[in-house]
Amino acid sequence: MKLIPRLGCLTLLALLVATPLAAQSTRQQQPAPPPAPAIEEKPAPYDLQLTRLAEVLGSIQYLRTLCGAPTSEWRSSMQQLLDADTGTEPKRRERLTAAFNRGYRSFAAVHTSCTDAARTAEERYRIEGATLATEIAARFGN
């Protein structure tokens, strides 16, 4: 009869002892509940305009702050827009927040001081933002 080396014997013994326990523990475990179905976020028909509006608000926030208007009015407007329109849609909220930040950063990369060009851009963006808000409300509002 051939002797199994001591380490091999202990390994074999561990396997033999663990097998029934493993079998019992798998029987006692309950199957995991199926994952909850993902909530499908359907795009609103005005999402493109709303995304552009978010970019415009971010741009205006940066330009107004750059030119000395100590206000977070545009950021507050964006927050109100997010709260009203993306309550249960976190991905949509993220997209609009990213658009606001993109608008903010796009001017931060170009304008480092308040110039006539910055003031002109801020005025044009305010007009575009007002136009977008009016069009969205007129076409899709209640």
Buried (B, 14 or more C-beta within 10 A) or exposed (E): EEEEEEEEEEEEEEEEEEEEEEEEEEEEEEEEEEEEEEEEBEEBEBBEBBBBBBBBBBBBBBBBBBBEBEEEEBBEBBBEBBEEBBEEBEEBBEBBBBBBBBBBEBBBEEBEEBEEEBBEBBEBBBEBBEEBBEBBEEEEEE
